Every structure is written in C-alpha cells, then in structure tokens.
Amino acid sequence: MPDGAMLQATYAEPNEDACRSLWKAVINQMFEDATRILTRPTEERYPNPSSFKSAKDVYRLQDREQAEARRWLLSSSPDFNLVCVFAGHEPDYIRRAVAICIENDWRTPPSG
C-alpha cells in the first residue's frame, strides 16, 4: 500500500423508506405474537420442535411470548416509543389499537 493511501469504505446513505419498513415489521411481528392463536410447534417458528418434552411446554412458551409481546405493545417504554417513531406511527395510537384488539379477543392465524 503506498504511503499516505487511505482505505475508504463504500457507504450508502440509509434509505428512509427501508428503515421505516423495518421498524413497521418489528411492530407487526410483536402484534402477531400478541394475538396469535396458540398452536403446535413448527420448524419455521421453532428450529427444533422435537426438543419440547410435551405440548404443554410449547403452549407455555407461546403463552410467555404472547404475554411479553402484549406487555411491550401496551407499555410506555422508551424502546416502544422510539420504535413507533422510527416506524412513523404515534405510540398512543398503536397502544390504543392493540388494546382494542386484545379486549375484543382478536386473533391472528398462525404463520407458516
């Protein structure tokens, strides 16, 4: 390498639409987790479904994931608020919409 030569990394400015889409996908996944109908394990969701000792273990794990997703979506945590802002959404609007869906026992079908 010649003296004084500098390595320059190629840097592309982040695409605002792509970033917004990523954060919307985070909210969408949490919403699906919060409202998903509990099901048997699939390879897509759990890479090694045979590692569960029983169906009860699967349902306990899904129940815990659902509770964590609901807690996050209904929280006023700085992380939740920031994700909403990055997604271009008003945090209070998302919280109210999620609360209505949960109160009305709205469910998303299992993915996969």
N, C-alpha and C positions, 0 to 999 in steps of 0.2 A: 504494500500500500504506500503510495507516495506520501512524503512528509506533508503535513497540513491537510491531507484529504479528510473529509468528514463523511461519515455514513449518514445518509438521510433516509428516514423511514417514509414510506408512502403512507400518507394519512388522508383519508376521505372524511369530509365533514359528515356527521351523523345525519341521516335522513329523518326529518321530524315526523313524517307520517309513519315510517317504520318503527320509530321509538314509541310513538303513541299506540300503534297496533300491538306492540309487545306488552305494554302496561295494561291495555284493554284485555289482552289474553290472560294476564295474571288475575284480573278481577273476574273474568269469565270462568276460569278454572276453579277459583275459590267458590263462586256461585254454584257451579256444578257439584263441587264437593259438599257444599252446604245443603243442597236439595236433592242429591242423588238417592235413588231407590237402592237400598242395600241389596247386594247380590253375591252370588258365589264368586270366588276369585277367578280372574282371567290372566293369561300370560301378559296381556297388554298392560294391565294395571299393576300386577304383582309378578315380577320376572320369574319367581319360583313358587307358584301356588301350592305345590306339593309340600312346601316347608311348613304349612299350617297343620297343626295337630288335629284340628276339628273345624267344622263350620262355625262353631261359636267363636273361635279365635279370629276368624275372618270378620265376622259381624262386629266383634268388639273393636277390632282395628278400624273398620269402616265407621263405626259409631264415634270413635275418638277423632278420626279425621273430620267427620261431619261437624262435631262439636267445636273443634278448633277453627274450622272454616267459618262457622256461624259467629263464633266469638270475634274473629278478626273482622268480618264484614260488618258487624254491628258495633264495633269499637270506635272510639275517637282517638285511636293511637296515632302518633306522628307518622308511623310507617304507612298505615292505611290512608291517611290524609294525603301523604306525598304520592302514593301510587295513584290515587284518584286524580290528583292534579296532573301528574305525568300523562295519564290516560285522557285528560281533557274533560273530566267529569267533576261535578260538585260532590264532595264527600257526603254531605247531608242527604242529597238526592239518592245516592246509591244506598245509604243506610236505610232510608225510608222504603225504597223499593224492595230491598231484601227483607225487611221486617214484614212487609205486606205479604210477600210470597211465603215466608215461613209461617206466619199466622194463618194463612189460608191453606197450609199443608200442600203447597205447590211442589211438584216433584219433577226432576229431570230424569229421563230414562238413562240407564247405564250406557256409557260409551263403549264402543268396540263391538 
